[in-house]
Amino acid sequence: MNIVRINKKNVFYIIFALLLSTVKEAQMGGMADFVKHEREKRNTNSTLQEDCPADKQCSELSVECLNCTTDPGCIYGKTITSTCTVRNEVKCVGEQTFKKDYICRYCYQTEHWEHKCHQKATCSSVASPQQFYRTNCTVNSDIVCLGHRRFMKNLPCNWIGGYRWSTALILSITLGGFGADRFYLGHWQEGTGKLFSFGGLGVWTLIDVVLISMRYLGPADGSLYI
């Protein structure tokens, strides 16, 4: 029978090393969180300096520079008077506390001209049925509303890529036999076929003129005409 002897001194060193390693990891994690917090704080201060200029009237500052009171229990659509106070880290000219009227609604209920959304070009604007995409939206700086000022929203896919309908139609009428309209719209394969077939002996050219004039034939990337 084998007897395993344990060196108490080695066991003590192993336990001490494990404890020391754990303490170092905790310190490094705390330092990383501190550095991250300081970086976010500097970014926030930099953004405030850009959005909240010190030479501007306090009442004209964007809502991001203010702390405005809102009433979640208000009646939807009713005009409410809010008390706004300039944030401590913001400098401005005039009274630091003032009144500001707003409509009782959540930020995601604002009209489309009252918020800006990130446009995406990853869907087809001419698809049937119409496609939608989900994107980030931010309320305009002068709008006071309830809830988060940044929210997600479903938008119809109707982006533009810089292609003009008039240009495509003129190219189709004048140089359509050489595939210029197809090349312009990004249909390279069809354009090459149209070029070497002399516009399908005129038939293909005529068809494309009709399709483009009816806006049935659009850009290959799925965007809309300007």
C-alpha positions as CSV (number, residue, x, y, z in Angstrom):
1,M,0.0,0.0,0.0
2,N,1.4,3.4,-1.1
3,I,1.3,6.2,1.3
4,V,1.0,9.7,-0.1
5,R,2.8,12.3,2.0
6,I,1.7,15.9,1.7
7,N,4.2,18.7,2.3
8,K,2.4,21.2,4.4
9,K,4.9,23.9,3.3
10,N,4.2,23.4,-0.4
11,V,0.4,23.4,0.2
12,F,0.7,26.7,2.0
13,Y,2.7,28.2,-0.9
14,I,0.1,27.0,-3.4
15,I,-2.8,28.4,-1.5
16,F,-0.9,31.7,-1.0
17,A,-0.2,31.9,-4.7
18,L,-3.8,31.3,-5.6
19,L,-5.0,34.0,-3.2
20,L,-2.4,36.4,-4.6
21,S,-3.5,35.7,-8.2
22,T,-7.2,36.2,-7.3
23,V,-6.3,39.6,-5.6
24,K,-4.4,40.7,-8.7
25,E,-7.2,39.8,-11.0
26,A,-9.7,41.7,-8.9
27,Q,-7.4,44.8,-8.9
28,M,-7.0,44.6,-12.6
29,G,-10.7,44.2,-13.1
30,G,-11.4,47.2,-10.9
31,M,-8.7,49.3,-12.7
32,A,-10.3,48.3,-16.1
33,D,-13.7,49.4,-14.9
34,F,-12.2,52.7,-13.6
35,V,-10.5,53.4,-16.9
36,K,-13.7,52.6,-18.8
37,H,-15.7,54.9,-16.5
38,E,-13.2,57.8,-16.9
39,R,-13.2,57.3,-20.7
40,E,-17.0,57.5,-20.9
41,K,-16.9,60.5,-18.6
42,R,-14.4,62.3,-20.9
43,N,-16.5,61.4,-24.0
44,T,-19.7,62.7,-22.2
45,N,-18.0,66.0,-21.3
46,S,-16.6,66.4,-24.8
47,T,-20.1,65.9,-26.3
48,L,-21.6,68.4,-23.8
49,Q,-19.1,71.0,-24.8
50,E,-20.1,70.6,-28.5
51,D,-23.8,70.4,-27.9
52,C,-24.0,73.0,-25.1
53,P,-21.9,76.0,-26.0
54,A,-21.2,78.4,-23.1
55,D,-22.1,81.5,-25.1
56,K,-25.6,80.4,-25.8
57,Q,-28.8,81.5,-24.0
58,C,-29.8,78.8,-21.5
59,S,-33.4,78.7,-22.8
60,E,-32.1,77.9,-26.3
61,L,-29.9,74.9,-25.3
62,S,-30.9,71.4,-26.4
63,V,-32.7,69.2,-24.1
64,E,-29.6,67.1,-23.6
65,C,-28.1,70.0,-21.7
66,L,-31.1,70.3,-19.4
67,N,-32.9,68.5,-16.6
68,C,-36.6,68.9,-17.4
69,T,-39.4,67.6,-15.2
70,T,-42.0,65.4,-17.0
71,D,-45.3,63.8,-15.8
72,P,-45.8,60.2,-16.8
73,G,-49.4,60.4,-15.7
74,C,-50.3,63.3,-18.0
75,I,-53.1,63.0,-20.6
76,Y,-51.8,62.0,-24.0
77,G,-51.7,64.8,-26.5
78,K,-52.1,67.5,-23.9
79,T,-49.7,70.5,-23.7
80,I,-47.8,70.4,-20.4
81,T,-45.5,73.0,-18.9
82,S,-42.2,71.6,-17.7
83,T,-39.6,73.2,-15.4
84,C,-36.1,72.9,-16.9
85,T,-32.9,73.4,-15.1
86,V,-29.4,73.6,-16.7
87,R,-27.2,70.7,-15.9
88,N,-24.4,71.4,-13.3
89,E,-21.6,70.8,-15.8
90,V,-23.1,73.1,-18.4
91,K,-22.4,76.8,-18.7
92,C,-24.7,79.2,-20.5
93,V,-26.0,82.8,-20.5
94,G,-29.2,83.8,-18.7
95,E,-31.5,82.2,-16.2
96,Q,-30.5,78.7,-15.2
97,T,-34.2,77.6,-14.5
98,F,-37.1,78.3,-16.9
99,K,-40.4,76.9,-18.2
100,K,-40.7,74.9,-21.4
101,D,-43.9,73.5,-23.0
102,Y,-44.1,70.0,-24.4
103,I,-46.8,67.6,-25.6
104,C,-47.6,64.6,-23.4
105,R,-46.3,61.6,-25.3
106,Y,-43.4,59.2,-25.3
107,C,-40.4,59.9,-27.5
108,Y,-41.2,57.0,-29.8
109,Q,-44.6,58.6,-30.5
110,T,-43.1,61.8,-31.9
111,E,-43.8,62.7,-35.5
112,H,-41.3,61.6,-38.2
113,W,-40.0,65.2,-38.6
114,E,-39.3,65.4,-34.9
115,H,-36.7,62.6,-34.8
116,K,-33.9,61.5,-37.0
117,C,-33.3,57.8,-37.9
118,H,-30.3,56.0,-39.1
119,Q,-30.9,55.2,-42.8
120,K,-29.9,51.7,-44.0
121,A,-29.3,50.6,-47.6
122,T,-29.5,46.9,-47.0
123,C,-33.0,46.2,-48.3
124,S,-34.8,46.7,-51.6
125,S,-36.9,49.8,-52.0
126,V,-38.8,48.3,-55.0
127,A,-39.6,44.9,-53.5
128,S,-43.2,43.7,-53.4
129,P,-44.6,43.5,-50.8
130,Q,-42.8,46.5,-49.4
131,Q,-39.9,45.7,-47.1
132,F,-39.2,47.3,-43.7
133,Y,-36.1,47.5,-41.6
134,R,-35.5,48.2,-37.9
135,T,-33.2,51.1,-37.0
136,N,-32.1,53.5,-34.3
137,C,-33.9,56.9,-34.0
138,T,-33.0,59.9,-31.9
139,V,-35.4,62.7,-30.9
140,N,-34.5,66.3,-32.1
141,S,-32.6,68.3,-29.5
142,D,-35.5,70.8,-29.0
143,I,-38.2,68.2,-28.2
144,V,-39.2,67.3,-24.7
145,C,-40.9,63.9,-24.3
146,L,-41.3,61.0,-22.0
147,G,-39.1,57.9,-21.9
148,H,-35.8,57.3,-23.7
149,R,-34.7,59.8,-26.3
150,R,-33.2,57.0,-28.4
151,F,-35.5,54.2,-29.5
152,M,-35.9,51.5,-32.2
153,K,-38.4,52.0,-35.1
154,N,-39.5,50.0,-38.1
155,L,-39.2,52.1,-41.3
156,P,-40.2,51.4,-44.9
157,C,-37.3,50.6,-47.2
158,N,-37.3,53.7,-49.4
159,W,-33.6,54.8,-49.5
160,I,-32.0,56.5,-52.5
161,G,-28.6,55.8,-54.0
162,G,-28.1,58.9,-56.3
163,Y,-29.7,57.5,-59.5
164,R,-31.8,60.1,-61.4
165,W,-34.8,58.9,-63.3
166,S,-34.4,61.6,-65.9
167,T,-30.8,60.6,-66.6
168,A,-31.8,56.9,-67.0
169,L,-34.6,57.8,-69.3
170,I,-32.4,60.1,-71.5
171,L,-29.7,57.4,-71.7
172,S,-32.3,54.8,-72.6
173,I,-33.7,56.9,-75.5
174,T,-30.4,58.1,-76.9
175,L,-27.9,55.4,-76.1
176,G,-30.1,52.5,-75.1
177,G,-29.0,50.5,-78.1
178,F,-25.5,50.3,-76.6
179,G,-26.8,49.4,-73.1
180,A,-25.9,52.7,-71.5
181,D,-29.1,52.8,-69.5
182,R,-28.5,49.4,-68.1
183,F,-24.9,50.2,-67.3
184,Y,-25.9,53.4,-65.5
185,L,-28.4,51.6,-63.3
186,G,-25.9,48.9,-62.4
187,H,-27.3,46.0,-64.5
188,W,-24.0,45.1,-65.9
189,Q,-24.8,41.6,-67.3
190,E,-27.9,42.9,-69.1
191,G,-26.0,45.9,-70.3
192,T,-23.3,43.7,-71.8
193,G,-25.9,41.5,-73.5
194,K,-27.7,44.6,-74.8
195,L,-24.4,46.1,-76.1
196,F,-23.4,43.0,-78.2
197,S,-26.9,42.4,-79.5
198,F,-27.3,46.1,-80.6
199,G,-30.2,46.6,-78.2
200,G,-31.8,43.3,-79.2
201,L,-32.1,44.7,-82.7
202,G,-34.1,47.6,-81.3
203,V,-36.7,45.6,-79.5
204,W,-34.9,45.4,-76.2
205,T,-34.2,49.1,-76.4
206,L,-37.8,50.0,-76.9
207,I,-38.9,47.7,-74.0
208,D,-36.4,49.4,-71.7
209,V,-37.6,52.9,-72.7
210,V,-41.1,51.9,-71.7
211,L,-40.0,50.2,-68.4
212,I,-37.8,53.1,-67.3
213,S,-40.5,55.7,-68.2
214,M,-43.0,53.7,-66.0
215,R,-40.3,53.5,-63.3
216,Y,-40.7,49.7,-63.4
217,L,-37.0,49.3,-64.1
218,G,-34.9,50.8,-61.4
219,P,-31.4,50.7,-60.0
220,A,-29.8,47.3,-59.4
221,D,-29.0,48.1,-55.7
222,G,-32.7,48.3,-54.9
223,S,-32.7,52.0,-54.3
224,L,-35.3,54.5,-55.5
225,Y,-34.8,57.2,-58.2
226,I,-34.1,60.8,-57.1
